[in-house]
């Protein structure tokens, strides 16, 4: 492999992992409130995850079993204007 080839996926995965970890530690007030009800299988026994990478996106909450994604708009979306299209 030449210089710059390969390893890009690993670097991207590491970056996404770091971003999701940061997002989990810094929930918005709306996300924090919703997570209180989704965590620990409190919603009819379904497991939800928060700040989960899906392809090139990071979704706020997801239940893989029911194929449900929940996005909560908050203050960070005004800063990242145009990225949620």
N, C-alpha and C positions, 0 to 999 in steps of 0.2 A: 504494500500500500504506500502511496506517495504521501507527502506532507499534506496535512489538512484533510486526508481521507480517513474514514472510520473514526470511532471515538466520539463523533458528534452526537450520536444518540445517547451515549453514556453521560456526556456533559449536559445535554438538555434534560435528561432524566434527573440528574443531580440538582440542576437549577429548579426544576418543577418541584422536586421533593422539598427543597429549602423554602420555596415560596409557600407551599401548602402548609408546612410546619409553622411558618410565620402567621399565615392566615388563621390557623387553628388557635394560636395563642392570642390573636387580636380580633376576636369576633366583634361585629357591630352590636349595638344594643338589641336590634331586631333579631339578628342571628342568635344571640345569647338567649333571648326569650324563647324562640322557637326550639332551640336545641334542648332546652329544659324539658320539653314535652316529647321530643323525638328520641332522645338518648335512652339507652338501657332497655330497648324494645318496649317502651311504654305505649306505643301506638299499635294496638291490637297484636302485639308480639312481633312486629316487623323490625328488622335491623336497619337502621339508617347510619350512614357515614357522613362526616362533614368535611368540606374542602377536599373533594376527591378529584384527581385529574382524570379527565375523559378526553382522549385524543389530545388536541392542543388547548383545551379549555380546562378550567378548574371550576367545578360546580359546587354550590354551597352545601347542598344536602342531596343524598341519593339513597334509594332503597333498590338494590340490585334485584331482589326477589320479585318485587312488583313492577320493576322498570319505571320508577318514579324519580324525577329530578325536581328539586325545589330550588329556585333562585330567589334570594331576598335582596331587593334593592335597598341601598343605604347610602350614606355619605361618600363612601369610596367611589361610587359610580359617577359622581360629579367630577372627581379628580381624573378618572380614567375615561372621560367622555369619548364616545365613539368606539370603544373597544368591545362593547356589549352588543354589537350589531349582529 
